[in-house]
Amino acid sequence: MTQSDLQKAITRGEDSRHQFKRDATNADGLAAELAAFANSGGGWLFLGVNDDGSIAGLDGASVRRLNQLLGNAASQHVRPPVHPLTENVQTDQGLVVVVEVPDGLAKPYLDNQGRIWVKQGSDKRHVTSREEMQRMFQRSGLVYADVVPVAGTSIEDIDDKAFTAYFDRRYGESDEFSGLTREQLLQNLGLGDGSELNLSGLMLFARNPQLWRPAFEVKAVAFPGTALHDTRYLDSEDIKGTLLEQFRGAFAFIKRNLHHVQHGRSFNTLGELEIPETALEELLVNALIHRDYFTSASVRLMVFADRVEIVSPGHLSDSLSPEDIRRGKTIRRNPTLTEHASHILPYRGMGSGIPRALQAWPRIDLVDDSSGNQFSAVVWRPEAEWRSGTGGDQVTDQVTDQVTDQVTDQVTPEMERLLLAIDGEVKRADLQQALGLKHTPHFRDAYLRPALEAGLVELTIPDKPNSRLQKYRLTAAGKTWLQRRSD
């Protein structure tokens, strides 16, 4: 790295991948920084740089001391050890030690006190949530949610007809399972431990999965306009049952809330769905199979006048990006569940689902929300149908073209400033302060309300709009708009 390269990196400021430190004297503190980077995708630590980005510089003795401290922290104070790379860059102010910490392959990494650290913006935080710890173990391949036993279940909770039909279809002619009891069959197939069902067995074959896992359902709502906070709705359903029952119910919900077009067919025929069924099938199956089952939340299905959003709990793992899955790269979050579900749902596996959906309908945005721990597929409906007013009288007043370059004509300068100011979940007062606005009514009327009505911003507690804990965050549509603005 040259001095010019160093200056360019420093000029961009601190973030989740770049951190500045004037000096380091404590091995435990340095170990926490290294562990946070290794747990969060890797990054660079610049020693000899002040917090404001100015170069303080180090002398030769300080560099030797820091390298010894760094080696000690990486090997003795982080478990398992990490292996950072260092480079000393000469500047006019002195040396800067650039420490590159690769993304860890053996997450989670712990400090000497057994604490797990992850990056949060340019800072780090201590992981205390059991669900988050479980997800980290899951990403490391140490534990999978789909094989965790479900306490209180037994073989008696299996839908015998459904399981027998599946077993006969897939294994009926195999001698491998002949003579085994039902308990032994479930255990050998990875669906239970011989006494209790695990999550895979529950979600695929139980008579009433939500009796034990009530959050593992699909919550579906159809809105007349394009805003998530709209109090009106056209249709609503909580879709329960096994994954197959949820898939069928969710797909039926979509079909009855989308338009059918004739495409030259007879007027008396039902016509084809406005969005190809293949694309919707693939995205629904993807949400049900690959969701994070360590997160107690439902898959959300929302039909708007301009789009369909399928939101599944759990953001992408550190090694995956939306572009990766567009190209067919995949990591099995729930391998046992996927193995059996692939023979029950219309799932083709091998990472081909998303590319197949995009091939059938390219107007799909994939939004990974790590702060909200969710992944969204935003399927844009044919433009003419909702711009013509079929989605309600709000449509023409809101952001009406998120698919074409005309979107910038629909977003006011005030809305644009607001969208740029929102980072994660933010309180109203903090947003006003960031925008330098002291008059609350003006902020609400000119900035916040238009963005909410446009479906670009949403409330974190929509059921209690006046809650003192209320915050605001970007919707999938808002993130898409920002992404397209920067492209």
C-alpha positions in Angstrom: 0.0 0.0 0.0 1.4 3.4 -1.0 1.0 6.6 1.0 -1.5 7.7 -1.7 -3.5 4.5 -1.3 -3.4 5.0 2.5 -4.6 8.6 2.3 -7.5 7.6 0.0 -8.6 4.8 2.4 -8.4 7.2 5.4 -10.3 10.0 3.6 -13.3 7.7 3.3 -13.6 7.7 7.1 -14.4 4.9 9.6 -17.0 2.3 8.9 -17.7 -1.4 9.6 -14.6 -2.3 7.5 -12.2 0.5 8.5 -11.2 1.6 11.9 -8.6 4.2 13.1 -6.5 4.0 16.3 -3.8 6.4 17.5 -2.2 3.7 19.5 -2.9 0.4 21.3 -1.4 -0.7 24.7 -3.8 -3.4 25.9 -3.8 -6.9 24.4 -7.4 -7.6 25.5 -8.8 -4.4 23.9 -6.9 -5.2 20.7 -8.2 -8.8 20.8 -11.8 -7.5 21.0 -11.2 -5.4 17.8 -9.7 -8.3 15.9 -12.5 -10.7 17.0 -15.2 -8.2 15.9 -13.7 -7.9 12.5 -13.3 -11.7 12.1 -16.9 -12.2 13.1 -18.2 -9.5 10.8 -16.7 -10.1 7.4 -13.2 -8.8 8.0 -11.7 -5.3 7.7 -8.7 -3.0 8.2 -7.4 -1.5 11.4 -5.1 1.6 11.0 -2.7 2.1 13.9 -1.1 5.6 14.0 -4.2 7.4 12.7 -6.4 9.7 14.9 -10.1 9.3 15.2 -10.6 12.3 12.9 -8.6 10.7 10.1 -5.5 12.8 10.6 -2.2 10.8 10.5 -0.4 10.9 13.9 2.4 8.5 12.8 4.5 6.1 14.8 8.3 5.7 15.3 10.2 2.5 14.7 10.1 1.5 18.4 6.3 2.0 18.6 5.9 -0.2 15.4 7.9 -3.0 16.9 6.0 -2.8 20.2 2.6 -2.8 18.3 3.6 -5.8 16.1 4.5 -7.8 19.2 1.3 -6.8 21.0 -0.7 -7.6 17.8 0.8 -11.1 17.5 0.1 -11.8 21.2 -3.5 -10.6 21.0 -4.2 -12.6 17.8 -2.8 -15.8 19.1 -3.3 -15.8 22.8 -6.3 -13.5 23.4 -8.7 -14.6 20.6 -10.2 -18.1 20.5 -9.8 -19.6 18.0 -6.7 -17.6 17.0 -7.0 -15.1 14.1 -4.3 -14.5 11.5 -4.1 -10.8 10.6 -1.7 -9.4 8.0 0.3 -6.2 8.7 1.9 -3.7 6.5 3.9 -0.6 7.6 3.3 2.4 5.4 5.7 5.3 5.5 4.1 8.8 5.6 5.4 12.3 6.2 4.2 12.2 9.8 5.7 8.8 10.5 4.8 5.1 10.1 1.2 3.8 9.9 0.6 0.1 10.7 -2.2 -1.3 8.4 -3.7 -4.4 9.9 -5.8 -6.6 7.6 -8.1 -9.0 9.4 -9.7 -11.6 7.1 -13.3 -12.8 7.4 -13.2 -15.6 9.9 -13.8 -19.2 8.8 -14.4 -20.5 12.3 -17.0 -18.1 13.7 -17.7 -17.1 16.3 -14.4 -15.7 17.6 -14.3 -15.0 21.4 -12.0 -12.9 23.6 -10.3 -14.3 26.7 -13.4 -13.7 28.8 -15.5 -15.8 26.4 -17.3 -12.8 24.9 -18.4 -12.5 21.3 -17.8 -9.2 19.5 -19.2 -8.0 16.2 -18.9 -4.7 14.3 -21.7 -2.1 14.6 -21.0 0.7 12.2 -17.5 2.0 13.0 -17.7 0.7 16.6 -18.2 -2.8 18.0 -20.7 -4.4 20.3 -20.9 -7.4 22.6 -23.3 -10.1 21.5 -25.7 -11.1 24.3 -28.8 -12.3 22.4 -29.2 -16.1 22.4 -30.7 -16.0 18.9 -27.8 -14.0 17.5 -25.3 -16.4 19.1 -27.2 -19.3 17.6 -27.1 -17.7 14.1 -23.3 -17.3 14.4 -22.9 -21.0 15.3 -25.2 -21.8 12.4 -23.1 -19.8 9.9 -20.1 -21.8 11.2 -21.8 -25.1 10.5 -21.7 -26.0 14.3 -25.5 -26.0 14.7 -28.5 -25.8 12.5 -31.9 -24.6 13.5 -33.7 -27.2 11.5 -32.4 -30.1 13.5 -33.0 -28.6 17.0 -35.5 -30.8 18.9 -38.9 -29.3 19.6 -39.7 -29.9 23.3 -43.0 -31.5 24.0 -43.5 -33.1 20.6 -43.7 -36.8 19.8 -44.4 -39.2 17.0 -48.1 -38.8 17.8 -48.0 -35.3 16.4 -47.1 -36.5 12.9 -49.7 -36.3 10.1 -49.5 -40.0 9.3 -51.2 -39.7 5.9 -48.8 -36.9 4.7 -45.7 -38.6 6.0 -46.6 -42.0 4.6 -47.4 -40.5 1.1 -44.0 -38.8 1.1 -42.1 -41.8 2.4 -43.7 -44.3 -0.1 -43.1 -41.9 -3.0 -39.4 -41.4 -2.2 -38.3 -44.5 -0.3 -41.0 -47.1 -0.9 -38.9 -49.5 -3.0 -35.8 -49.2 -0.8 -34.7 -52.0 1.5 -32.7 -49.6 3.7 -35.7 -48.8 5.9 -37.6 -52.0 5.8 -38.6 -53.3 9.2 -38.0 -50.1 11.1 -40.5 -48.5 13.5 -41.9 -45.1 12.8 -39.6 -43.6 15.5 -36.6 -45.2 13.9 -37.7 -44.0 10.4 -37.9 -40.4 11.6 -34.6 -40.6 13.4 -32.8 -42.1 10.3 -34.3 -39.5 8.1 -33.1 -36.7 10.4 -36.6 -35.6 11.3 -36.4 -36.4 15.0 -34.2 -38.0 17.8 -36.4 -41.0 18.4 -38.6 -39.4 21.0 -39.2 -35.8 19.9 -39.6 -34.2 16.4 -37.0 -31.6 15.4 -37.9 -28.5 13.5 -37.7 -30.2 10.1 -40.1 -32.9 11.2 -42.4 -30.4 12.7 -42.6 -28.0 9.8 -42.9 -30.7 7.1 -45.1 -33.3 8.7 -46.8 -32.2 11.9 -50.6 -31.8 12.1 -50.4 -28.4 13.7 -46.8 -26.9 13.7 -47.9 -23.6 15.0 -49.0 -25.2 18.3 -45.3 -25.3 19.2 -43.9 -22.6 16.9 -46.7 -20.0 16.4 -44.5 -17.4 14.7 -43.5 -19.8 11.9 -46.4 -18.9 9.5 -47.0 -16.5 6.6 -48.7 -13.2 7.4 -50.2 -11.9 4.1 -51.8 -8.5 3.5 -53.0 -6.8 0.3 -53.0 -3.0 0.3 -54.9 -0.7 -2.1 -51.9 1.7 -2.5 -48.1 1.6 -2.2 -47.6 2.5 1.4 -46.9 -0.1 4.2 -48.4 2.0 6.9 -51.8 2.3 5.1 -54.6 1.5 7.6 -56.8 0.2 4.8 -56.3 -3.2 3.3 -58.0 -5.3 0.6 -57.3 -8.7 1.9 -55.5 -10.2 4.9 -54.7 -13.8 6.0 -52.5 -15.6 8.5 -51.4 -18.7 6.7 -50.6 -21.6 8.9 -49.8 -25.3 8.6 -46.9 -27.3 7.2 -44.5 -25.6 4.7 -46.5 -27.2 1.9 -49.8 -25.8 3.3 -48.2 -22.4 3.8 -46.8 -22.4 0.2 -50.2 -23.3 -1.2 -52.0 -20.8 0.9 -49.5 -18.0 0.1 -49.6 -18.7 -3.6 -53.4 -18.7 -3.6 -53.3 -15.3 -1.7 -51.1 -13.8 -4.4 -53.2 -15.2 -7.3 -56.4 -13.7 -5.9 -54.9 -10.3 -5.3 -53.0 -9.9 -8.7 -54.6 -9.3 -12.1 -55.0 -11.8 -14.8 -54.3 -10.7 -18.4 -55.6 -12.2 -21.6 -52.5 -12.0 -23.9 -54.7 -12.7 -26.9 -56.8 -15.3 -25.3 -60.5 -15.5 -25.4 -62.3 -13.0 -23.1 -64.0 -15.8 -21.3 -60.8 -17.5 -20.2 -59.1 -16.7 -16.9 -55.9 -15.5 -18.5 -52.4 -15.5 -17.3 -51.2 -14.0 -14.0 -49.7 -10.5 -14.5 -46.4 -11.8 -13.0 -45.2 -15.2 -14.2 -46.1 -17.9 -11.7 -42.7 -19.5 -12.0 -41.0 -16.3 -10.5 -43.5 -16.1 -7.6 -43.2 -19.9 -6.9 -39.4 -19.7 -6.7 -39.4 -16.7 -4.4 -42.0 -18.1 -2.0 -40.2 -21.5 -1.8 -36.9 -19.7 -1.2 -38.5 -17.7 1.7 -40.0 -20.7 3.4 -36.9 -23.0 3.1 -34.0 -20.6 3.6 -35.5 -18.3 6.3 -33.7 -18.1 9.6 -35.6 -20.4 12.0 -33.6 -19.2 15.0 -35.5 -15.9 14.6 -39.1 -16.1 16.0 -40.8 -14.1 13.3 -43.1 -14.8 10.4 -42.6 -14.7 6.7 -44.4 -11.6 5.4 -46.2 -11.4 2.1 -47.4 -8.0 1.0 -49.2 -7.2 -2.2 -49.2 -3.5 -3.1 -50.6 -1.6 -6.1 -47.1 -1.4 -7.6 -45.3 -4.4 -6.2 -45.3 -7.7 -4.3 -42.9 -8.0 -1.3 -41.8 -11.3 0.2 -39.9 -10.7 3.4 -38.2 -13.6 5.2 -36.5 -13.5 8.6 -32.7 -13.6 8.6 -30.3 -11.6 6.5 -27.8 -13.1 4.2 -24.7 -14.6 5.7 -21.5 -12.6 5.7 -20.1 -14.5 2.7 -23.2 -13.9 0.5 -24.5 -10.7 -1.2 -27.6 -10.2 -3.3 -25.4 -10.2 -6.4 -24.0 -13.6 -5.4 -27.5 -15.2 -5.2 -28.4 -13.5 -8.5 -25.6 -15.5 -10.0 -26.8 -18.7 -8.3 -24.4 -18.9 -5.3 -26.1 -20.4 -2.3 -25.4 -21.6 1.3 -27.8 -24.0 2.8 -29.0 -22.5 6.1 -31.3 -25.4 6.8 -29.8 -28.4 5.1 -32.0 -31.2 6.5 -35.2 -29.2 5.9 -34.0 -28.4 2.4 -33.2 -32.0 1.6 -36.8 -33.2 2.3 -38.6 -30.0 1.3 -37.0 -30.3 -2.2 -39.2 -33.4 -2.7 -42.3 -31.8 -1.4 -42.3 -28.2 -2.6 -41.6 -27.1 -6.2 -37.9 -26.6 -5.3 -35.1 -27.3 -7.7 -32.1 -26.5 -5.5 -28.5 -25.9 -6.5 -29.0 -22.1 -6.2 -31.1 -22.0 -9.4 -34.3 -20.6 -7.8 -33.4 -16.9 -7.8 -31.8 -17.0 -11.3 -34.8 -18.8 -12.6 -37.2 -16.2 -11.1 -35.1 -13.4 -12.6 -35.1 -15.1 -16.0 -38.9 -15.3 -15.8 -39.4 -11.8 -14.5 -36.3 -9.5 -14.4 -38.1 -6.8 -12.5 -37.1 -8.2 -9.1 -35.0 -6.4 -6.5 -33.2 -8.3 -3.8 -32.7 -6.3 -0.6 -30.5 -7.6 2.3 -31.3 -5.8 5.5 -28.6 -6.8 8.1 -29.8 -4.2 10.7 -33.4 -5.5 10.5 -32.2 -9.1 10.1 -34.4 -9.8 7.1 -34.2 -10.4 3.4 -36.7 -9.1 0.9 -37.6 -9.9 -2.7 -39.4 -7.0 -4.2 -41.3 -8.0 -7.4 -42.5 -5.0 -9.4 -45.9 -5.4 -11.0 -46.5 -4.4 -14.6 -46.2 -0.6 -14.7 -49.4 0.2 -16.7 -51.8 -1.4 -14.2 -50.9 0.6 -11.2 -50.0 3.9 -12.9 -53.4 3.9 -14.5 -55.0 4.1 -11.0 -56.1 0.5 -10.4 -54.2 0.5 -7.1 -56.2 3.3 -5.5 -56.3 7.1 -5.5 -53.0 7.4 -3.6 -50.9 6.0 -6.3 -50.5 9.1 -8.5 -49.4 11.2 -5.6 -46.8 8.7 -4.5 -43.6 7.4 -5.9 -45.0 6.0 -9.1 -42.0 4.7 -11.0 -39.5 2.7 -9.0 -38.6 0.6 -12.0 -37.6 3.3 -14.5 -35.4 6.3 -14.5 -38.5 8.5 -13.9 -38.3 7.8 -10.2 -36.2 10.9 -9.5 -39.0 13.0 -10.8 -41.3 11.7 -8.1 -39.0 12.2 -5.0 -38.9 15.7 -3.7 -35.6 17.2 -2.5 -36.9 17.0 1.0 -37.7 13.3 0.7 -34.3 12.7 -0.8 -32.5 14.4 2.1 -34.6 12.3 4.6 -33.8 9.0 2.9 -30.1 9.8 2.9 -30.2 10.7 6.6 -31.8 7.4 7.7 -29.2 4.8 8.8 -30.9 1.7 10.3 -33.7 2.6 12.8 -33.8 6.3 13.8 -35.9 8.4 16.1 -37.8 11.4 14.8 -35.8 13.8 17.0 -32.5 12.4 15.7 -33.6 12.7 12.1 -34.6 16.4 12.7 -31.2 17.0 14.3 -29.4 15.3 11.4 -31.3 17.5 8.9 -30.8 20.6 10.9 -34.6 21.2 11.3 -36.1 22.7 14.5 -39.7 23.1 13.4 -41.4 19.7 13.9 -44.6 20.4 11.9 -42.6 21.5 8.9 -40.4 18.3 9.2 -43.5 16.1 9.4 -45.4 17.8 6.5 -42.5 18.3 4.1 -40.2 15.4 4.9 -41.6 12.5 6.9 -45.3 12.2 5.8 -44.6 12.3 2.0 -41.9 9.6 2.5 -44.3 7.4 4.6 -47.1 7.8 2.1 -44.7 6.9 -0.8 -43.8 3.7 0.9 -40.1 4.6 1.1 -40.0 4.9 4.9 -41.9 2.9 7.5 -42.5 2.9 11.3 -40.8 0.3 13.4 -44.0 0.1 15.6 -46.8 0.6 13.1 -49.5 -0.5 15.6 -48.5 2.4 17.9 -47.6 5.4 15.8 -47.3 7.7 18.8 -45.2 5.4 20.9 -42.2 7.1 22.7 -40.1 4.1 21.4 -41.2 4.8 17.7 -38.4 4.9 15.2 -38.3 5.1 11.4 -36.4 3.0 8.8 -36.2 2.6 5.1 -38.5 0.1 3.4 -37.2 -2.3 0.8 -38.5 0.2 -1.8 -36.6 3.0 -0.1 -33.4 1.1 -0.1 -33.9 0.2 -3.7 -34.4 3.8 -4.6 -31.2 4.8 -2.8 -29.3 2.0 -4.5 -30.5 3.1 -7.9 -29.7 6.7 -7.1 -26.1 5.8 -6.4 -25.7 3.6 -9.5 
